[in-house]
Amino acid sequence: MNTRQIRVWDLPTRIFHWTLLILVVAAFVTGWIGGNLIEWHGRAGIAIAGLLAFRIVWGVVGSTYARFADFVPGPAHIWAHIRGEWNGLGHNPFGALSVLALLLVLLFQVGSGLVSNDDIAFEGPLYVLLSKSTSDWLTGLHRQNFWVLIVLVVLHVAAIVYYAVAKQDNLVKPMITGVKAVSDPAAESARGGGPVAFVVALAIALFAAWAANGGLLPPPPPPPPAEATPAW
């Protein structure tokens, strides 16, 4: 069967994917160890907030297979995949659901982390927006949601291994090289997601990270003036 190489994953999507992986691992390690590393845990969370903002925007203005409109599955696509009749490119319907679940869980994890506290020395950059009791509640959910994230990541990796072993379909290589071998003569390379779209998505991502770090909050009041020292 004749095959040809076509572009599936654009460079920004690939950079997002691997950078997110690195930051999630960093957030896991620093959060698990805690102590002085908790500050780096918070920094990783802010960086992830920016990345998620980028991916949401890129899901609208990015190239063909990175767009939500292309890979968010409907019931017909899911049923076709179950019957083995789905032959699209990019994320298959189950893979798309996995990606959406990961994005939603990460959004909640980041959002709850930004307003969390540890009752000792750490407060999220947006902690002041909520009451202490609400922050405590979301801090508890932040810790519990961590295990939901772990389960989704394990399932994601298990699916990649299954496709590699059972279907001889390497899903990792295209996410590194950007190209995939296809036999369908009608398959087209990804289009769109040019420099202007990238600059817009990057600008929004940087703004989101700045805002997540408290950039929109009013500056704290100045410290009270020191009392004058008596002359005697």
Order of alpha helices (4+ residues) and beta strands (2+ residues): beta-alpha-alpha-alpha-alpha-alpha-alpha-alpha-beta-alpha
